[in-house]
Amino acid sequence: MQLSIEIALQLFFAAIIAGWVDTIAGGGGLITLPAMLTMGIPPAVALATNKVQGSSGTLVASLYFLRKGAIDLNKIRWSILTTFIGSILGGWLVLQINSAALKTVLPVLLIFMGLYFLLSPTVEDIDREPRISYGLFAAFIAPLLGFYDGFFGPGTGTFITLAFVVLCGYSLSKATANAKIHNFTSNVSALIYFLLFGKIYWNVAIVMIIGQAIGSYLGAKMVTKKGVALIRPVVVTVCFVMSLRLLLKF
């Protein structure tokens, strides 16, 4: 694809915004994917290219949170592994059947999620008593979330954050940090598939990788500094915007 300076700049700034949003609340792909489609990139190529640049954003955010001590890799190693396995299974299944039915269910789930974060007085930056053990989370919830990302994908980071808050009792900022490395893990399996079998516009990917890295770094930095005061309104907004986009079938 011939990439003019004007198109490159539009994709670059879209990736910055998406990286920032995705790090804080998830759903960045619903910014970058439409941006690529409006530039005339074929849908299959846009999906593959989006996974490349999106994975770079989750990697940058994960590394930032690790360096700041917001993630304890030793504590979550099993859920990372099962997330990866679930994502592989989801990616395999999506090739066998049609996942279009999820498009009718997902907007409803996102609306309920947005309402939960908006109205729940318990979504705060403090750890609470977990509702399930980490073993159960790693054995059942993490692979299910990974499966969803491999099978369909939109809003995965938001779903993982909610799972950590509601089921594991994590504070919102801690849940956001841990969700990011799990989201990166689930992205890797899909990324491997696209690298092997998908067509990728690498000039577009490189431009957007740089933008994603900048946006993800800024988002991760703001999460560690501002916590729930920033995360909560962004998550609520993203949930409602994502549901509206899906209802309009963009």
Secondary structure, DSSP 8 states (H G I E B T S, - for coil): ----HHHHHHHHHHHHHHHHHHHHHS-THHHHHHHHHHTT--HHHHHHHHHHHHHHHHHHHHHHHHHTT---HHHHHHHHHHHHHHHHHHHHHHTTS--TTHHHHHHHHHHHHHHHHHH-TT-SSS----SS-HHHIIIIIHHHHHHHHHHT-TTHHHHHHHHHHHTT---HHHHHHHHHHHHHHHHHHHHHHHHHHS---HHHHHHHHHHHHHHHHHHHHHHHHHTHHHHHHHHHHHHHHHHHHHHTT-
